[in-house]
Amino acid sequence: MSLKVNRNEVGSNSTPTLLLPFAIGFYFAFRVFIPLLSVRALGMQIQDGAEISLVLNFFFFALTLFNGIGGISHLPRGAMKLTSVRWVFFFLGFSCLSLLWSSTVSIPAAVVYWSAMAADLAMVILLVRSAPLTQVADSIMKGYVCGACVVAAIAWILPAQSDLRLGDEELLGPNQIGFLCAFAFFFVQYLLRKKDGHWQPAALLLSITLIRTLSKTTIVAFLISQAFLLLKDKSLTRRAKVIYILVALLVISAFSSLFASYYEVYSNAGNQSETLTGRFGIWAYIFTEAIDKPWFGHGFHSVWKVIPPFGSDQFEARHAHNEILQQFYAYGAVGLCMLLGIYGSIFRHLRRLMPSSTRTFFLAFLIFALVRGFADTEPFDITLPLWAIFLLSLLVEQIRTRNERSIRLWKAQLAEIESIPAS
């Protein structure tokens, strides 16, 4: 049985916070900071920081495995039959199979990284099996938000990079911080919609930190998804929408001088790989390499130290900076089918929900992932991590099932009323 945090939850729909899911959610967010902490604070090597993160990953997996021994299974019936969940397992299985032909510089390292990705998914599955879905999901989200807030707070303390953005030149890029803040912000919105606690300060910190990172792709994706939410969410009053827009404009205007300074640095950066010109160079090179193996690709973990450095600054790409190209390079045509299958199945699943603010929220989350994927992605996973796809798919299915049950009950009551003869 999962341990519970003995504290009063605020909100009309609050759920008990489970300690282990909360801790794992915190780790999912905080682990981007572990290499920087290991090197800058503890004086370790870069590789040591990565190893510490992996050790913690497998430690939490072992803890979750031990926690799930025995007890009643709470895994929703039919969870493994959901199309999006099946695509998740297909992606995981094919990426493992690709290790047989992977062009990686180190097969043992690739196996470890793949195992860590699989462990993330396994942890969430085991957690959902050991406790009710709603409690597990809310606890993971709360932990993730807290971990992201800690990283965001530390990012403000770090010296700014040479291009004025938050982060560390070697160990923690502004794009990582920005994506973490944006992803956590959606979890905050989910919790706020449930009225599960006072998360407004976290929302403010995460949104301001996202803007301060100057992570262009993530900011654009975030703004587009939030604009969709404001336009389509009928549960928000006009007054609330006006307040949100005014706050957003106020924050952007407060950073106007920083934007101007960054534009000067950005426009004079030449062919650095962080500029759009540099991205074109990365895309062109990786596409050329990808079409050499168009069917099954180059395999898992086949970019880092394999693709040569770019530009005068010798930028070493960890991924293709484009989700479609990344999957095509790594897994060929199969990768493109998997990407289409995953996002397509999520969209179809959401379309099965009744029109509501909840469906609009999840669609906005999906839009964020899709837009962000045009100019950025992840080294191994996709923008929506496999563990998050599994968790969100189960939540959507739970909502859909409850809606259908409510409709059936309403129809039964209506039929009963109609069957009563008029006096």
Secondary structure by P-SEA (a helix, b strand, c coil): ccccccccccccccccccaaaaaaaaaaccccaaaaaaaccccccaaaaaaaaaaaaaaaaaaaaaaaccccccccccccccaaaaaaaaaaaaaaaaccccccccaaaaaaaaaaaaaaaaaaaaaaaaccaaaaaaaaaaaaaaaaaaaaaaaaaccccccccccccccccaaaaaaaaaaaaaaaaaaaaaccccaaaaaaaaaaaaaaacaaaaaaaaaaaaaaaaaccccccaaaaaaaaaaaaaaaaaaaaaaaaaaaaaaacccccccaaaaaaaaaaaaaaaaaccccccccccccccccccccccccccccccaaaaaaaacaaaaaaaaaaaaaaaaaaaaaccccaaaaaaaaaaaaaaaaaccccccccccccaaaaaaaaaaaaaaaaaaaaaaaaaaaaaaaaaacccc
